[in-house]
Amino acid sequence: MRKNNILLVLTFLVGLVIWIIPPPEGLSPQAWHMFAIFAATIFGIITHPLPMGCMALIGLGALAITRVVPLEETLSGFSTKVVWLIVCAFFIARGFIKTGLGLRLAYLFTKFFGRHTLGLGYSLLATDLLLAPAIPSVTARAGGIIFPIIESLSEVFGSKPHDPSSRKLGAFLTTVVFHSTCVTSAMFITAMAANPLIVELASNAGVEISWGQWALAASVPGLLSLFLIPLLIYVIYPPVIKATPHATDFADKELKKMGPMTFQEWIMLSVFILLLVLWAGGSFFGVHATTTAFLGLILLLIFRVLTWSDIRKEEGAWETLIWFSVLIMMARELNELGLATWFGDFVGSELQGIGGWPAFFILSLVYFYSHYIFASSLAHVGALFTSFLILSLALGIPVGFCVPLLAYFSSLFGCITHYGIGSGAVLFGAGYVPVGNWWKIGFLMSLVYIFIWTVIGGAWWKLLGYW
């Protein structure tokens, strides 16, 4: 409690110190004061003296009290379409967990592909890939659906956490699933809470991204990354147990315990397929992704897959509504007040002698590896994405290259630490992988991701005509 109080005071001091410093040349006092409140809010989100939603509300209240922007502008983030897209996706995700459909899918993959340790890794990875478009909480996917299976399988094969036996199976599966969550979070707008924020920030910079465009651009580098993850980890961090014939028996027993699919599971599956079709073909059908999400939620409520009680208890969705709306509003105001453009011009002048593309690749690496100091993808995106995007555009980098690269890096950089993405807290906390091994593997895999998404991804986006 004392530590949190100190951090709360430091958060206030960060905002106060920036506020009283004269604004740099070229920035208005209004823009500088807006930045002071924004910086204090981001600092509070990173240090976490209070829950993220509380810090966002304090930031919102500070804007309203100081009248840096009009009150109607302060509340404008709550009417943003992407905010409600992610909130609805949280509710839909609850249907997967409540009905048991997510668990059933994981057991099915394990039953058919789990006779070898490598196949077991691919089966859990495939489960994550299948669920990612409809579950925006990477913590919920990893912790609520996949991790219980890792734990059960590890126990079956005598692989225990905080013990040398963890290398039998648990360490390998934990590492594979963790890295798969970083990649699948990058592949769909609705796979991670920060992705819709990126869409909104890109829109503020004049770049519109649909659900289908995001998924199509991510498909080739994403699938290639997912294909390589189990293979590479099998080489650099191999499991002791190579064959897992009992895994299929275990999954089969669990499926028999679950019995045949219930009516609610069939409804959940049907709604999920409908969502995928409408999200992927949104431009063809003329249906916005948020409208599709509301349609899916309404169907789940009508068929009693979800109840109003389930909606009320989904704390993650309501908290996301608060902090997401506030950060979107702040980022939009900073852009409109000219701070992001000023920052881009300033850094661009410093990098003039380096040249466009080399300077951009330096910036992209800085953006990626600066995640070592962030404990939240959302905080990282909110603090740096707009500035780095505007700076990249100022360097003359094509929109169709720099926007997707920075957007996908905003999930992929979670791989480098055990605290940089939600799934890390769950999977590292299980105790199968020591922190030293976690960081070493994370850094090695980050090099692979950077190469794939920059080179292979860039070529794919060129082929699509994005740049």
C-alpha positions as CSV (number, residue, x, y, z in Angstrom):
1,M,0.0,0.0,0.0
2,R,2.8,2.4,0.9
3,K,4.5,1.7,-2.4
4,N,1.3,2.4,-4.3
5,N,0.9,5.7,-2.5
6,I,4.4,6.7,-3.4
7,L,3.8,5.8,-7.0
8,L,0.5,7.8,-7.0
9,V,2.4,10.9,-5.7
10,L,5.1,10.4,-8.4
11,T,2.3,10.2,-11.1
12,F,0.9,13.5,-9.9
13,L,4.4,15.1,-9.8
14,V,5.1,13.9,-13.4
15,G,2.1,15.7,-14.6
16,L,2.7,18.8,-12.5
17,V,6.4,19.1,-13.5
18,I,5.6,18.9,-17.2
19,W,2.7,21.3,-16.8
20,I,4.8,24.1,-15.2
21,I,7.7,23.7,-17.7
22,P,7.3,26.2,-20.5
23,P,6.2,24.5,-23.7
24,P,8.9,23.9,-26.4
25,E,9.0,26.3,-29.3
26,G,6.3,25.5,-31.8
27,L,3.9,24.0,-29.3
28,S,0.9,25.9,-27.8
29,P,0.4,25.9,-24.0
30,Q,-2.9,23.9,-24.6
31,A,-1.0,21.2,-26.4
32,W,1.7,21.1,-23.7
33,H,-0.8,20.9,-20.9
34,M,-2.7,18.1,-22.7
35,F,0.6,16.3,-23.0
36,A,1.3,16.8,-19.2
37,I,-2.0,15.0,-18.3
38,F,-1.4,12.4,-21.0
39,A,2.1,11.6,-19.8
40,A,1.0,11.4,-16.1
41,T,-1.8,9.0,-17.1
42,I,0.5,6.8,-19.1
43,F,3.1,6.9,-16.2
44,G,0.3,5.8,-13.9
45,I,-0.8,3.0,-16.2
46,I,2.8,1.7,-16.4
47,T,3.6,1.9,-12.6
48,H,0.1,0.8,-11.7
49,P,-0.5,2.5,-8.3
50,L,-4.2,2.1,-9.0
51,P,-6.1,-0.1,-11.5
52,M,-5.8,1.0,-15.1
53,G,-9.5,2.1,-15.2
54,C,-8.9,4.3,-12.2
55,M,-5.9,6.0,-13.7
56,A,-7.8,6.6,-16.9
57,L,-10.7,8.2,-15.0
58,I,-8.3,10.4,-13.0
59,G,-6.7,11.6,-16.3
60,L,-10.2,12.3,-17.7
61,G,-11.2,14.2,-14.5
62,A,-8.0,16.2,-14.7
63,L,-8.8,17.3,-18.3
64,A,-12.4,18.2,-17.3
65,I,-11.3,20.2,-14.2
66,T,-8.5,22.1,-15.9
67,R,-10.6,22.7,-19.1
68,V,-7.6,21.9,-21.3
69,V,-10.3,20.6,-23.8
70,P,-14.0,21.2,-23.8
71,L,-16.1,18.7,-21.7
72,E,-17.8,17.3,-24.7
73,E,-14.4,16.5,-26.3
74,T,-13.3,15.0,-23.0
75,L,-16.1,12.5,-23.2
76,S,-16.0,11.9,-26.9
77,G,-13.9,8.7,-26.7
78,F,-17.0,6.8,-25.3
79,S,-18.7,7.2,-28.7
80,T,-15.9,5.7,-30.7
81,K,-16.9,2.6,-32.7
82,V,-13.7,0.6,-32.1
83,V,-14.3,1.0,-28.3
84,W,-17.6,-0.9,-28.5
85,L,-16.1,-3.4,-30.9
86,I,-13.6,-4.6,-28.3
87,V,-16.2,-4.4,-25.4
88,C,-18.6,-6.6,-27.4
89,A,-15.7,-9.0,-28.2
90,F,-15.0,-9.4,-24.5
91,F,-18.7,-10.4,-23.9
92,I,-18.6,-12.8,-26.8
93,A,-15.4,-14.4,-25.4
94,R,-17.3,-15.1,-22.2
95,G,-19.5,-17.4,-24.3
96,F,-16.6,-19.6,-25.3
97,I,-15.5,-20.1,-21.7
98,K,-19.0,-20.4,-20.2
99,T,-20.2,-23.0,-22.8
100,G,-17.0,-25.0,-22.7
101,L,-16.6,-24.7,-26.5
102,G,-13.1,-23.3,-26.2
103,L,-12.0,-26.2,-24.0
104,R,-13.6,-28.7,-26.3
105,L,-11.8,-27.3,-29.3
106,A,-8.4,-27.6,-27.4
107,Y,-9.1,-31.2,-26.5
108,L,-10.1,-32.1,-30.0
109,F,-6.8,-30.7,-31.4
110,T,-4.9,-32.6,-28.7
111,K,-6.7,-35.8,-29.5
112,F,-5.9,-35.8,-33.2
113,F,-2.4,-34.2,-33.2
114,G,-1.0,-34.9,-29.8
115,R,0.9,-38.2,-30.2
116,H,4.2,-36.4,-30.5
117,T,5.4,-33.5,-28.3
118,L,5.8,-31.3,-31.4
119,G,2.2,-32.2,-32.5
120,L,1.0,-31.4,-29.0
121,G,2.6,-27.9,-29.4
122,Y,0.9,-27.4,-32.8
123,S,-2.5,-28.5,-31.4
124,L,-2.4,-25.9,-28.6
125,L,-1.1,-23.3,-31.0
126,A,-4.0,-24.1,-33.4
127,T,-6.5,-23.7,-30.6
128,D,-5.1,-20.2,-29.9
129,L,-5.2,-19.3,-33.6
130,L,-8.8,-20.4,-33.9
131,L,-10.0,-18.6,-30.8
132,A,-8.0,-15.4,-31.3
133,P,-10.4,-13.6,-33.7
134,A,-13.2,-13.7,-31.1
135,I,-11.3,-13.4,-27.8
136,P,-9.6,-10.0,-27.4
137,S,-8.1,-10.9,-24.1
138,V,-4.9,-12.8,-24.6
139,T,-4.9,-13.5,-20.9
140,A,-8.3,-15.1,-21.2
141,R,-7.2,-17.3,-24.1
142,A,-3.9,-18.4,-22.5
143,G,-5.1,-18.5,-18.9
144,G,-8.7,-19.5,-19.1
145,I,-8.7,-22.0,-21.9
146,I,-5.2,-23.3,-22.9
147,F,-3.2,-23.2,-19.6
148,P,-5.4,-25.7,-17.8
149,I,-4.7,-28.2,-20.5
150,I,-0.9,-27.5,-20.3
151,E,-1.0,-28.1,-16.6
152,S,-3.1,-31.3,-16.9
153,L,-0.9,-32.8,-19.6
154,S,2.3,-31.9,-17.7
155,E,1.0,-33.6,-14.7
156,V,0.1,-36.7,-16.7
157,F,3.8,-36.9,-17.9
158,G,5.3,-36.1,-14.5
159,S,6.5,-32.6,-15.5
160,K,6.3,-30.3,-12.5
161,P,6.8,-26.6,-12.1
162,H,9.8,-25.2,-10.2
163,D,11.5,-28.6,-10.7
164,P,14.0,-30.1,-13.1
165,S,11.2,-32.3,-14.4
166,S,9.6,-29.2,-15.9
167,R,11.8,-29.7,-19.0
168,K,10.1,-33.0,-19.7
169,L,7.0,-31.3,-21.2
170,G,5.7,-28.3,-19.3
171,A,8.5,-25.9,-20.2
172,F,8.2,-26.6,-23.9
173,L,4.4,-26.3,-24.1
174,T,4.4,-23.2,-22.0
175,T,7.0,-21.5,-24.3
176,V,5.2,-22.5,-27.5
177,V,1.9,-21.3,-26.3
178,F,3.3,-18.0,-25.0
179,H,4.9,-17.2,-28.4
180,S,1.9,-18.3,-30.3
181,T,-0.2,-15.8,-28.3
182,C,2.1,-13.0,-29.3
183,V,1.7,-13.9,-33.0
184,T,-2.0,-14.5,-33.0
185,S,-2.6,-11.3,-31.1
186,A,-1.0,-9.5,-34.0
187,M,-3.1,-11.3,-36.6
188,F,-6.6,-9.9,-35.9
189,I,-7.9,-6.6,-34.8
190,T,-10.1,-8.4,-32.3
191,A,-7.3,-10.6,-30.9
192,M,-5.9,-8.0,-28.5
193,A,-7.3,-4.9,-26.8
194,A,-4.6,-2.6,-28.1
195,N,-5.3,-3.4,-31.7
196,P,-8.5,-1.3,-32.1
197,L,-6.6,1.5,-30.4
198,I,-4.0,1.3,-33.2
199,V,-6.8,1.4,-35.8
200,E,-8.1,4.5,-34.2
201,L,-4.7,6.1,-34.0
202,A,-3.9,5.3,-37.6
203,S,-7.3,6.7,-38.6
204,N,-6.4,10.0,-36.8
205,A,-3.3,10.0,-39.1
206,G,-5.5,9.5,-42.1
207,V,-5.0,5.8,-42.5
208,E,-8.2,3.6,-42.5
209,I,-7.8,-0.1,-41.7
210,S,-10.7,-2.7,-41.9
211,W,-10.8,-6.0,-40.1
212,G,-10.3,-7.9,-43.3
213,Q,-7.4,-5.8,-44.5
214,W,-5.6,-6.3,-41.1
215,A,-6.1,-10.0,-41.2
216,L,-5.1,-10.4,-44.9
217,A,-1.9,-8.4,-44.4
218,A,-1.0,-10.5,-41.3
219,S,-1.9,-13.9,-42.9
220,V,1.4,-14.8,-44.6
221,P,3.9,-13.6,-42.0
222,G,1.6,-14.7,-39.2
223,L,1.1,-18.3,-40.5
224,L,4.8,-18.6,-41.3
225,S,5.7,-17.4,-37.7
226,L,3.2,-19.9,-36.2
227,F,4.6,-22.7,-38.3
228,L,8.1,-22.0,-37.1
229,I,7.5,-21.4,-33.4
230,P,7.2,-25.1,-32.3
231,L,10.1,-26.2,-34.6
232,L,12.5,-23.5,-33.4
233,I,11.6,-23.9,-29.7
234,Y,11.9,-27.7,-30.2
235,V,15.6,-27.0,-31.2
236,I,16.6,-24.2,-28.8
237,Y,14.6,-25.4,-25.8
238,P,13.8,-29.1,-26.5
239,P,11.5,-31.2,-24.3
240,V,12.9,-34.3,-22.6
241,I,9.8,-36.3,-23.7
242,K,9.6,-36.6,-27.4
243,A,6.5,-38.9,-27.8
244,T,3.2,-38.3,-26.0
245,P,0.9,-41.1,-26.8
246,H,-1.0,-40.7,-23.5
247,A,-1.9,-37.1,-24.4
248,T,-4.5,-38.4,-27.0
249,D,-5.9,-40.8,-24.4
250,F,-6.1,-38.0,-21.8
251,A,-7.9,-35.7,-24.3
252,D,-10.3,-38.5,-25.3
253,K,-11.2,-39.1,-21.7
254,E,-11.9,-35.4,-21.1
255,L,-14.0,-35.2,-24.2
256,K,-16.1,-38.2,-23.0
257,K,-16.6,-36.5,-19.7
258,M,-17.9,-33.4,-21.5
259,G,-20.3,-35.5,-23.5
260,P,-21.8,-34.5,-26.9
261,M,-22.0,-30.8,-27.8
262,T,-24.8,-29.0,-26.1
263,F,-27.3,-26.8,-27.7
264,Q,-25.5,-23.7,-26.3
265,E,-22.2,-24.9,-27.8
266,W,-23.8,-25.2,-31.2
267,I,-25.2,-21.7,-31.0
268,M,-21.8,-20.4,-29.8
269,L,-20.1,-22.1,-32.8
270,S,-22.7,-20.8,-35.3
271,V,-22.4,-17.3,-34.0
272,F,-18.6,-17.5,-34.1
273,I,-18.7,-18.6,-37.8
274,L,-21.1,-15.8,-38.6
275,L,-18.8,-13.3,-37.0
276,L,-15.8,-14.5,-38.9
277,V,-17.7,-14.3,-42.2
278,L,-19.0,-10.8,-41.6
279,W,-15.7,-9.5,-40.2
280,A,-13.7,-10.9,-43.1
281,G,-16.2,-9.7,-45.7
282,G,-17.2,-6.5,-44.0
283,S,-16.4,-4.3,-47.1
284,F,-18.4,-6.7,-49.4
285,F,-21.4,-6.9,-47.1
286,G,-21.3,-3.3,-46.1
287,V,-21.4,-4.1,-42.4
288,H,-19.1,-2.4,-40.0
289,A,-17.1,-4.7,-37.6
290,T,-18.7,-3.1,-34.6
291,T,-22.2,-3.7,-36.0
292,T,-21.2,-7.4,-36.5
293,A,-20.0,-7.6,-32.9
294,F,-23.3,-6.2,-31.6
295,L,-25.2,-8.7,-33.8
296,G,-23.2,-11.6,-32.3
297,L,-23.8,-10.4,-28.8
298,I,-27.5,-10.0,-29.4
299,L,-27.8,-13.5,-30.8
300,L,-26.0,-14.9,-27.7
301,L,-28.4,-13.0,-25.4
302,I,-31.5,-14.1,-27.3
303,F,-30.5,-17.8,-27.3
304,R,-29.6,-17.5,-23.6
305,V,-25.9,-18.5,-24.2
306,L,-25.2,-15.3,-22.2
307,T,-27.4,-13.7,-19.6
308,W,-27.5,-10.1,-18.4
309,S,-25.8,-11.3,-15.3
310,D,-22.9,-12.5,-17.4
311,I,-22.6,-9.1,-19.0
312,R,-22.7,-7.2,-15.7
313,K,-20.0,-9.5,-14.2
314,E,-17.5,-9.1,-17.2
315,E,-15.2,-6.7,-15.4
316,G,-12.6,-6.8,-18.1
317,A,-15.0,-5.4,-20.6
318,W,-16.2,-2.5,-18.5
319,E,-12.7,-1.6,-17.4
320,T,-11.6,-1.7,-21.0
321,L,-14.5,0.7,-21.9
322,I,-13.1,3.2,-19.5
323,W,-9.4,3.2,-20.2
324,F,-9.8,2.5,-23.9
325,S,-12.2,5.5,-24.4
326,V,-10.0,7.8,-22.4
327,L,-6.7,6.9,-24.2
328,I,-8.4,7.2,-27.6
329,M,-9.7,10.6,-26.7
330,M,-6.3,11.8,-25.4
331,A,-4.4,10.5,-28.4
332,R,-6.9,12.2,-30.8
333,E,-6.6,15.5,-28.9
334,L,-2.8,15.3,-28.9
335,N,-2.8,14.8,-32.6
336,E,-5.3,17.6,-33.3
337,L,-3.3,20.0,-31.1
338,G,-0.2,19.3,-33.1
339,L,2.1,17.5,-30.6
340,A,2.6,14.4,-32.6
341,T,3.4,16.4,-35.7
342,W,5.8,18.5,-33.7
343,F,7.6,15.4,-32.3
344,G,7.8,13.9,-35.8
345,D,9.4,17.1,-37.2
346,F,11.8,17.3,-34.3
347,V,13.1,13.7,-34.5
348,G,13.0,13.8,-38.3
349,S,15.4,16.7,-38.3
350,E,17.7,14.8,-36.1
351,L,17.7,11.8,-38.4
352,Q,17.9,13.7,-41.7
353,G,21.5,12.7,-42.3
354,I,20.8,9.0,-42.0
355,G,18.2,8.8,-44.8
356,G,14.6,7.5,-45.0
357,W,14.7,3.7,-44.9
358,P,17.7,3.3,-42.6
359,A,16.2,5.8,-40.2
360,F,12.9,4.0,-40.3
361,F,14.4,0.6,-39.5
362,I,16.3,2.2,-36.6
363,L,13.0,3.7,-35.4
364,S,11.1,0.4,-35.8
365,L,13.8,-1.4,-33.7
366,V,13.6,1.3,-31.0
367,Y,9.8,0.9,-31.0
368,F,10.1,-2.9,-30.7
369,Y,12.8,-3.2,-28.0
370,S,11.6,-0.2,-25.9
371,H,8.9,-2.7,-24.8
372,Y,11.5,-3.8,-22.2
373,I,10.4,-0.8,-20.1
374,F,6.6,-1.4,-20.6
375,A,4.4,-3.8,-18.7
376,S,1.5,-3.2,-21.0
377,S,1.1,-3.2,-24.8
378,L,-1.7,-0.7,-24.4
379,A,0.5,1.7,-22.5
380,H,3.3,1.3,-25.1
381,V,0.9,1.9,-28.0
382,G,-0.7,4.9,-26.3
383,A,2.6,6.5,-25.5
384,L,4.6,5.9,-28.7
385,F,2.5,4.6,-31.7
386,T,1.2,8.0,-33.0
387,S,4.6,9.7,-32.8
388,F,6.5,6.9,-34.4
389,L,3.9,6.6,-37.2
390,I,4.0,10.3,-38.0
391,L,7.7,10.3,-37.9
392,S,7.9,7.4,-40.3
393,L,5.6,9.1,-42.7
394,A,7.7,12.3,-42.4
395,L,10.7,10.2,-43.4
396,G,8.9,9.3,-46.7
397,I,8.1,5.6,-45.8
398,P,5.1,4.3,-47.7
399,V,1.9,4.2,-45.6
400,G,1.2,0.6,-46.6
401,F,4.5,-0.5,-45.2
402,C,5.1,1.5,-42.0
403,V,1.5,1.3,-40.6
404,P,1.2,-2.6,-40.7
405,L,4.8,-3.1,-39.5
406,L,4.3,-0.8,-36.4
407,A,0.9,-2.2,-35.9
408,Y,2.1,-5.9,-35.8
409,F,5.2,-5.0,-33.8
410,S,2.7,-3.7,-31.2
411,S,1.8,-7.3,-30.3
412,L,5.0,-9.1,-31.3
413,F,7.2,-7.1,-28.9
414,G,5.4,-8.8,-26.1
415,C,7.6,-11.9,-26.6
416,I,10.7,-10.4,-25.1
417,T,9.8,-10.4,-21.5
418,H,7.5,-12.3,-19.0
419,Y,5.6,-9.1,-18.2
420,G,5.1,-7.4,-21.6
421,I,1.9,-9.1,-22.6
422,G,-1.0,-10.6,-20.6
423,S,-0.3,-14.2,-21.4
424,G,3.2,-13.9,-19.9
425,A,1.9,-13.3,-16.4
426,V,-0.2,-16.5,-16.5
427,L,2.3,-18.8,-18.3
428,F,5.5,-17.6,-16.6
429,G,3.8,-17.5,-13.3
430,A,3.1,-21.3,-13.6
431,G,6.8,-21.8,-12.9
432,Y,7.8,-24.2,-15.7
433,V,10.4,-21.8,-17.3
434,P,13.1,-19.9,-15.4
435,V,13.2,-16.1,-16.1
436,G,16.7,-16.4,-17.7
437,N,15.6,-18.9,-20.2
438,W,12.4,-17.0,-20.8
439,W,14.3,-13.8,-21.8
440,K,16.9,-15.6,-23.8
441,I,14.3,-17.4,-25.9
442,G,12.3,-14.2,-26.2
443,F,15.2,-12.3,-27.6
444,L,16.1,-15.0,-30.1
445,M,12.5,-15.4,-31.3
446,S,12.2,-11.6,-31.5
447,L,14.9,-11.6,-34.2
448,V,13.0,-14.2,-36.1
449,Y,9.7,-12.2,-35.9
450,I,11.4,-9.0,-37.0
451,F,12.9,-10.7,-40.0
452,I,9.7,-12.4,-41.0
453,W,7.3,-9.5,-40.6
454,T,9.7,-6.9,-42.1
455,V,11.1,-8.9,-45.1
456,I,8.4,-11.6,-45.8
457,G,5.6,-9.4,-44.6
458,G,6.9,-6.4,-46.5
459,A,7.0,-8.4,-49.7
460,W,3.5,-9.7,-49.1
461,W,2.1,-6.2,-48.6
462,K,3.9,-5.1,-51.8
463,L,2.2,-8.0,-53.6
464,L,-1.2,-6.9,-52.2
465,G,-0.5,-3.4,-53.5
466,Y,-0.5,-1.8,-50.1
467,W,2.7,0.1,-51.0
